[in-house]
């Protein structure tokens, strides 16, 4: 009787999170980029790397339900910021309300 071993590799569930975290570590704001728009752009870059970690934490059953709810709310709020962060000055026109 022969036994066939499964040679398929299971995907490492933490590999993609580790890759995103590494991108965040490598992303540093430049001192010259001190505008509000640059700060929002940096926030969105960092958030895109941290979001998988926050999502994973929010799904762990041993974390209290109200903590998971707050994490989920935080992720949703930052998703809204990230979606609207294309160009923070796009709608700005000097003197348009005059």
Secondary structure by P-SEA (a helix, b strand, c coil): cccccccccccccaaaaaaaaaaaaabbbbcccccaaaaaaaaaaaaaaaaaaaaaaaacccccaaaaaaaaaaaaaaaaaaaacccccccccccccc
